[in-house]
Amino acid sequence: MRRSIPPSTIMNPDVLVVGGGPVGLATAIAVRLEGLSATVVERRLPPVEKACGEGIMPGGVTLLKKLGVNLPAGGSFRFRGILYQEGHISTRAHFQGLPGMGMRRTTLHNALVQRAKELGVHFLWGRQLRELLPTGARLSDGMVRSRWTVAADGLNSGIRRTLGLDGPIRRQRVGLRRHYRIAPWSDLVEVSFTDGCQAYVTPVAPDQICVVVLTDNPRQGFDRLLSRFPLLAHRLQGIRQVSEEQGGASVFRGARGVVRGRVALVGDAAVSVDAITGEGVSLGLHQAVALARSLGRGGLDEYARAHAGIMGATIRMTRLMLALDRRPRLRRLALGTLQRWPGLFSNLLGIHTRELSLAQFCARLIRLDRLGRTHT
Ligand SMILES: Cc1cc2nc3c(=O)[nH]c(=O)nc-3n(C[C@H](O)[C@H](O)[C@H](O)COP(=O)(O)OP(=O)(O)OC[C@H]3O[C@@H](n4cnc5c(N)ncnc54)[C@H](O)[C@@H]3O)c2cc1C
């Protein structure tokens, strides 16, 4: 897989992307579409796997299409909204427009790599960034000179740390993920709540679902945590597991900035939100496109300004979801309210997925309120 020629002798790209996860790959694709050259360095070999809920929100699906990424219909599943449940409470909301899409991480990775190759992105698989240099980077086996460097090196970004941009960790949990061979029983992502733990199910193929349990206490193990969701545990009884169980940190953390000199942070390397939002990949795709546009215009200033706007609504939603995780009574009250007012839930989801602006949300809320009054 590795090339025998040291990268320094062959590489002098406009943009060096460190990290070949979904956001690094999307950045390289978007950069090529802006007419700049791009090299991706990734320490692992493709397709890169990672514990993830594997649901891509509608905004992310739209961006993948815009980038020309071909998502295989047979290896994915469209979902039309979200269902929240706890005990006897169950409430659902549909997206305003296009559906979201569930797919295995490896399927997404393959699709992104294929598109990047079509566009002439250079890859350095199995190589690691060792040191950031003023004119590029020193890798595990060579040097790359570049005009800009993009840190897409994930949650524990070494580049972010080196640049002194680490922000405080606001909350850290763990997600445990398994896949089961079963036809999805719903076209919604189903999120089940219980005290201190959530389980969510994403349909990822016509014959497969992805199940994640999120917890502060992973030592209990997947099966014990799953047993806290009797309905789901019952459904999965005797169903064949088709992947190795994988765990991953779900961290809500900011950065002290997303641009330093000629280096920009994207995706989880910039800001990571808790997995319960289901927004990590979509947010990263929005950032990738904004960053490439900024680079296409000759610099990083525009990206630095755009980043806060991209993250705002999801950061507020993350705070809310994590607060509800720790306050069971408030959570049940909130879920009960959404159950009574499904229109409210669907409009809140619209804000979360950026399908609705705040002004549209308020207008709809007023309409809902009037409707409620005429019915009481
Ligand atoms: C349990 C769980 C469930 C989740 N569920 C969802 C969901 O349903 N929907 C959703 O949208 N998001 C979800 N997320 C979040 C999502 O997984 C992340 O937001 C997403 O993976 C971020 O992509 P990234 O490319 O920024 O980082 P990563 O996917 O972490 O990729 C970073 C890459 O950089 C490479 N790298 C790191 N350091 C170096 C180095 N020095 N040199 C070379 N390469 C390096 C790594 O090998 C890795 O491949 C979930 C997360 C967790 C933990």
PDBQT file of the ligand as one rigid body, heavy atoms in Angstrom, charges set to zero:
ROOT
HETATM    1  C1  LIG A 401     -20.371   6.766  19.628  1.00  0.00    +0.000 C 
HETATM    2  C2  LIG A 401     -20.450   7.853  18.603  1.00  0.00    +0.000 A 
HETATM    3  C3  LIG A 401     -21.580   7.979  17.815  1.00  0.00    +0.000 A 
HETATM    4  C4  LIG A 401     -21.656   8.986  16.845  1.00  0.00    +0.000 A 
HETATM    5  N1  LIG A 401     -22.769   9.068  16.059  1.00  0.00    +0.000 NA
HETATM    6  C5  LIG A 401     -22.829   9.982  15.069  1.00  0.00    +0.000 A 
HETATM    7  C6  LIG A 401     -23.938  10.018  14.163  1.00  0.00    +0.000 A 
HETATM    8  O1  LIG A 401     -24.885   9.230  14.240  1.00  0.00    +0.000 OA
HETATM    9  N2  LIG A 401     -23.926  10.964  13.182  1.00  0.00    +0.000 N 
HETATM   10  C7  LIG A 401     -22.899  11.848  13.044  1.00  0.00    +0.000 A 
HETATM   11  O2  LIG A 401     -22.945  12.682  12.126  1.00  0.00    +0.000 OA
HETATM   12  N3  LIG A 401     -21.839  11.834  13.887  1.00  0.00    +0.000 NA
HETATM   13  C8  LIG A 401     -21.771  10.921  14.885  1.00  0.00    +0.000 A 
HETATM   14  N4  LIG A 401     -20.675  10.884  15.703  1.00  0.00    +0.000 N 
HETATM   15  C9  LIG A 401     -19.604  11.876  15.518  1.00  0.00    +0.000 C 
HETATM   16  C10 LIG A 401     -18.726  11.526  14.307  1.00  0.00    +0.000 C 
HETATM   17  O3  LIG A 401     -18.258  10.201  14.427  1.00  0.00    +0.000 OA
HETATM   18  C11 LIG A 401     -17.553  12.503  14.230  1.00  0.00    +0.000 C 
HETATM   19  O4  LIG A 401     -18.053  13.807  14.340  1.00  0.00    +0.000 OA
HETATM   20  C12 LIG A 401     -16.801  12.359  12.901  1.00  0.00    +0.000 C 
HETATM   21  O5  LIG A 401     -16.161  11.120  12.819  1.00  0.00    +0.000 OA
HETATM   22  C13 LIG A 401     -15.752  13.465  12.767  1.00  0.00    +0.000 C 
HETATM   23  O6  LIG A 401     -15.014  13.240  11.597  1.00  0.00    +0.000 OA
HETATM   24  P1  LIG A 401     -13.509  13.783  11.465  1.00  0.00    +0.000 P 
HETATM   25  O7  LIG A 401     -13.087  13.429  10.084  1.00  0.00    +0.000 OA
HETATM   26  O8  LIG A 401     -13.454  15.186  11.934  1.00  0.00    +0.000 OA
HETATM   27  O9  LIG A 401     -12.678  12.947  12.545  1.00  0.00    +0.000 OA
HETATM   28  P2  LIG A 401     -12.323  11.391  12.565  1.00  0.00    +0.000 P 
HETATM   29  O10 LIG A 401     -13.422  10.607  11.975  1.00  0.00    +0.000 OA
HETATM   30  O11 LIG A 401     -11.937  11.087  13.967  1.00  0.00    +0.000 OA
HETATM   31  O12 LIG A 401     -11.051  11.263  11.616  1.00  0.00    +0.000 OA
HETATM   32  C14 LIG A 401      -9.786  11.753  12.002  1.00  0.00    +0.000 C 
HETATM   33  C15 LIG A 401      -8.734  10.970  11.240  1.00  0.00    +0.000 C 
HETATM   34  O13 LIG A 401      -7.449  11.553  11.476  1.00  0.00    +0.000 OA
HETATM   35  C16 LIG A 401      -6.488  10.518  11.546  1.00  0.00    +0.000 C 
HETATM   36  N5  LIG A 401      -5.322  11.040  12.273  1.00  0.00    +0.000 N 
HETATM   37  C17 LIG A 401      -5.279  11.462  13.561  1.00  0.00    +0.000 A 
HETATM   38  N6  LIG A 401      -4.050  11.906  13.868  1.00  0.00    +0.000 NA
HETATM   39  C18 LIG A 401      -3.288  11.763  12.752  1.00  0.00    +0.000 A 
HETATM   40  C19 LIG A 401      -1.923  12.046  12.451  1.00  0.00    +0.000 A 
HETATM   41  N7  LIG A 401      -1.086  12.581  13.354  1.00  0.00    +0.000 N 
HETATM   42  N8  LIG A 401      -1.467  11.771  11.211  1.00  0.00    +0.000 NA
HETATM   43  C20 LIG A 401      -2.289  11.232  10.273  1.00  0.00    +0.000 A 
HETATM   44  N9  LIG A 401      -3.596  10.946  10.510  1.00  0.00    +0.000 NA
HETATM   45  C21 LIG A 401      -4.090  11.211  11.730  1.00  0.00    +0.000 A 
HETATM   46  C22 LIG A 401      -7.231   9.389  12.268  1.00  0.00    +0.000 C 
HETATM   47  O14 LIG A 401      -6.644   8.132  12.015  1.00  0.00    +0.000 OA
HETATM   48  C23 LIG A 401      -8.640   9.516  11.693  1.00  0.00    +0.000 C 
HETATM   49  O15 LIG A 401      -8.860   8.674  10.588  1.00  0.00    +0.000 OA
HETATM   50  C24 LIG A 401     -20.580   9.899  16.692  1.00  0.00    +0.000 A 
HETATM   51  C25 LIG A 401     -19.444   9.784  17.501  1.00  0.00    +0.000 A 
HETATM   52  C26 LIG A 401     -19.377   8.773  18.443  1.00  0.00    +0.000 A 
HETATM   53  C27 LIG A 401     -18.141   8.656  19.293  1.00  0.00    +0.000 C 
ENDROOT
TORSDOF 0
